Amino acid sequence: MSEERFFTAVIEKDGDWFVALCPELDIASQGKTVEEARKNLAEAIELFLETASPSEIEERMHPEVFITQVGVSLA
């Protein structure tokens, strides 16, 4: 049985596309829908993890990612 690991997916609309970013590994993908972008990002992450050397994975990995909002004053 294979191990499952979860990564962050930040998805935003860019024109007619949705762009998905995994900040832990700095990997991005896109799709015509949110679900397609999420699925394509998962595939890109899997391919990277299958082909990258352990040292490359360690070098790119950002284990602490914080998603939050900040408020700014609009003058």
C-alpha positions in Angstrom: 0.0 0.0 0.0 1.4 3.4 -0.9 1.7 6.3 1.4 -0.3 9.5 0.8 1.1 12.9 1.5 -0.8 16.2 1.3 0.5 19.4 -0.2 -1.0 22.9 -0.4 -2.7 24.0 -3.6 -3.2 27.7 -4.2 -5.5 28.2 -7.2 -6.4 31.5 -8.8 -8.2 32.5 -12.0 -5.9 34.0 -14.7 -8.0 34.9 -17.8 -9.8 31.8 -19.0 -7.5 29.5 -17.0 -7.1 28.5 -13.4 -3.5 28.4 -12.2 -2.6 26.0 -9.4 0.6 26.4 -7.3 2.1 24.1 -4.7 4.2 26.4 -2.6 6.0 23.6 -0.7 7.7 22.5 -3.9 7.3 25.5 -6.1 5.4 23.5 -8.8 2.6 25.0 -10.8 0.0 23.7 -13.3 -3.2 24.9 -14.9 -6.6 23.9 -16.1 -9.8 25.2 -17.6 -11.6 24.5 -14.3 -10.6 24.6 -10.6 -10.9 20.8 -10.4 -8.8 20.3 -13.6 -6.1 22.7 -12.3 -6.1 20.8 -9.0 -5.9 17.4 -10.8 -3.1 18.6 -13.1 -1.2 20.0 -10.1 -1.4 16.6 -8.3 -0.1 14.9 -11.4 2.8 17.4 -11.7 3.7 16.8 -8.1 3.6 13.1 -8.5 5.8 13.2 -11.6 8.3 15.4 -9.8 8.4 13.1 -6.8 8.8 10.1 -9.0 11.7 11.5 -11.1 13.6 13.9 -8.8 16.5 12.8 -6.8 16.1 12.8 -3.0 18.5 15.8 -2.8 16.5 17.8 -5.3 13.3 17.1 -3.4 15.0 18.1 -0.1 16.4 21.3 -1.7 13.0 22.4 -3.1 10.9 21.4 -0.2 9.5 24.3 1.9 8.0 22.4 4.8 6.4 25.4 6.6 3.9 27.1 4.4 1.4 29.5 6.0 -1.7 30.7 4.2 -3.3 33.7 5.7 -4.8 37.1 4.9 -3.5 40.6 5.7 -5.4 43.8 5.9 -4.2 47.0 4.4 -5.6 50.5 4.5 -6.9 51.8 1.2 -6.5 55.6 1.0 
